[in-house]
Amino acid sequence: MENLNYSTSWINSNFLLKVYGVDAAGCKVNRLVGVSGLLSLIGTDLFNKFIARACRAGGDVCVCKLRRGLKVSLYNK
């Protein structure tokens, strides 16, 4: 993929990625997404930042909110 700090298989085996809010096209979103789906919504830089933050948090869930109205929840498996 595009300069990810972690491999796609490691991310999928350790986290569930859920997105809630409004995407760039103005459509409401409330669903589980994969790595490629989240990359298309937020980009590589924010994705790497969110995964690192979820690894440091160590809890059940890490919620990351964006100013544009999108909320990304990373659930530990």
C-alpha positions, -999 to 999 in steps of 0.1 A, spaced: 0 0 0 11 36 4 38 41 31 19 24 59 38 20 92 21 -13 99 11 -41 75 -25 -45 64 -27 -80 77 -15 -69 112 -40 -41 113 -69 -64 103 -59 -90 128 -57 -65 157 -84 -39 150 -119 -34 138 -122 -1 120 -156 17 123 -165 51 106 -194 73 116 -204 107 103 -204 124 69 -179 117 42 -165 141 16 -194 135 -8 -220 145 19 -233 110 24 -239 97 60 -216 68 69 -220 43 98 -202 11 90 -172 -11 95 -145 -6 69 -112 -22 60 -78 -7 56 -84 5 20 -118 19 29 -104 40 58 -74 51 36 -98 64 10 -117 84 36 -89 100 57 -56 95 39 -23 78 48 -9 104 72 -40 104 95 -43 67 92 -8 61 105 -14 86 133 -46 69 144 -31 34 144 -2 46 165 -25 63 189 -47 32 192 -16 10 199 -5 34 227 -39 37 242 -42 0 249 -79 0 259 -109 -16 243 -116 12 219 -98 43 207 -121 71 192 -105 96 169 -127 126 158 -120 148 128 -132 184 126 -150 177 93 -175 156 112 -161 121 108 -155 98 138 -132 68 135 -134 41 162 -106 15 164 -117 -15 184 -91 -39 198 -97 -76 190 
